[in-house]
Amino acid sequence: MIELQTPAPDGFLPGLPPRGGWFKDFEFHDGGLTVHKTGTQIRLDATLIGECLVWFGYHILVRARSWALAATRAPGPAIWFTPDRPRPWYLIWAAMAWSGCRMAKTPDEADASFCFEDATWGQRALPTHERAFNFTCLDVSKSHVAAVFEEVFGYPLAIDPESYVGDAVEKGELNGVHDGRIIACPHPRLPGKTYQRLVDTAVGPFIHDLRTPCVGGKPVVVWIKRKPADNRFSIHNLAVTRADPAEIYSAEELALIAAFAARMGLDWGGLDILRDQPSGRIYIVDVNKTDVGPVIALSLRDKLKSTDALAKALIALLKADPRKG
C-alpha cells in the first residue's frame, strides 16, 4: 500500500492541515481572497461577511456537540484523510464532529481512509484500508461529469456550441469557480470551457437548483435553492429549504443517481441537479467530492437536521461490509 511521502502543494502534508492554521489556506488581497488549493477568487463584501457570521453560529453548535460526545462516550471511528485534511467548512468535517468520529493522526490508527483533495483533477493514491472512500473519484471536471451523465441517464447535457442553435451555458472546466454564463449558439468553442444545454428550472419568478449531498452513492438530503433568473450562477441564494430525496426524485431517478455516483467513484460528495420544467427530466451538472456546507441560507433547524442525517449516513457507510460494495 502506498501513501504520499512528500509534502503536497502549498505547504500541505499528507492527511494534515497546512502549517499556520486556517489563514494559511487563503491569500488575502484588496477586495477579497484567493483559495490556495483551488485558485478560486472570492470577493469579500458585506454579504459574504454576513454569511460567514451565520456559518460561525452553526459551527459553534456542531463543535459543542463534538466536545460533549468526546466527554460522555467512547471514541468514535477514526478516519485518515489524504492528501489533505478537511477544514470545518467542509460537510464531511461537520458530519464527523456530529457523529463523534475522529480524524486519525496516522494511517495505522485509522478505521477507514478517505481521499480528500479540493481539486478538479485529483492525485492518484492507493488506499491504506479496506474501508476506503473516494479514491477512484479523480476527475470532477464539467466535461467528464457531462459525459458520465449521458452514459448513465441516456440523454445528453453537453452540446457542441458551434453547431447547436439556441441559448446554452458556457462554463469553465474547474470545480467551484461559478463562472457560468448564457450564450447564444452557434458560438465559437473557447479553450478551457465546456458547453451545456440551458436547463429551464424556473418555477414562478425564481430558478430552482437541487443541491443533493450523497453518501454511499445515495442522496441523503436535498437543499432546494432559489435564485433570481438573472443571477443563476451566483453562490448566494435568496432562500433554501430542506427536503427528503424521495419527495423530490422518483424511484427510477434515485436509482440512476446512485448509478451515476458509482460510475464517478463518488462515495461522499454533493451533486448539483437541475430539473427541466418543460420535460420533467433531471440533469446532473456538477459533482463536488469535497463539498462545503450546509448551505448558508438554510434555517439553523434545517442545517442541524441535515447534519444529523449526513452523520448517520456516514456512520452507516463506515460500518458497511466493504466486500459488498
Phi, psi and omega in degrees: 000140188244134171238152176296134184250346182250156180302138175282173183301156172062034174082005179283139167256149183307121176078002183236154177288159178294154179296144175099001176084189186304320188297338177289349177285343189234155169244118182269139179210174182303123175088355181170206181210161178239133177280120185302315189294320187252342185081004180294133178259132183239128178279126182266102180228183184298324180296314181294319178299318178298319179293324177296321178293321177297315179300321184296324176299318176296317182300320180300318180293317179296316180294322178298320178295320180296322177294319180296319179295319180296329183276340188241350183231162172295152181304139178278183180302144178257134182241131175264127178250137177211143002277348183240162175254133182293141175274170184296342180276358175271143183300324181297325177297312181297318180296321177295312181298319183292328184265353180089010176289162181234155172270121180291142178276336178220158177299327186294330183269001186272153175263346180199163178230144178237134167277117184227109179212118183280075182211149181295315176245115187272165175283142177274126178215152177272138180292156181260000183221160175295322175272100186225137189228141176068012181287341178256006176265085189251348184225108177244028176295155184299322182290322179292318177302315181295321180294316179292321178302311181297321179299319184276316187272336176088005174219152193274151167253317182288150176227161173266110186295340184275345178242340181291145178241121180128182179285143179214176180247130174253128181224157169285156180290332188290151180280135170081014183270340177053050182249020182295151174208153179271133180233159174263128180254150010294148184208141179298142176281125182260146179296141178080004181247153174236155189231132184226156175295150177276112182272128183274098182254015185291129172232105188068222183277359186240156169264151182241126171250144182247091177284124190230093174293136182236143176228131184063027180080001184244136176301135181255321181207159176235131174253114181273109184261132181245131180221157171291147185299330183276004180222038189291338183264005181287155175278351182264144181240146175288320180201151178220134176235156181261143177216157173282139181306324181292342176280340186253322185244146174286167178301321179294319179295321178297321178295320179291322177299317178297319178295321177297313180300319179297318180294328178281345186077026186265106175270330177219133176162171181252140176249137170263116185240137178242139174253119178287117186293319179297319184262337184083355181286152173256152178228127173270113188254347182204147177232131177232109182277352176232058188288142176264167178144189003294166181303132186303319186287353173296149172294158179300322179300315180288329174299313183290322177296319178296317180297320179297316179296318180292323179295317178296321179293324178295315179299318178297321178296318182291331182271346183296149178289114182298340180286347181256015183290000000 
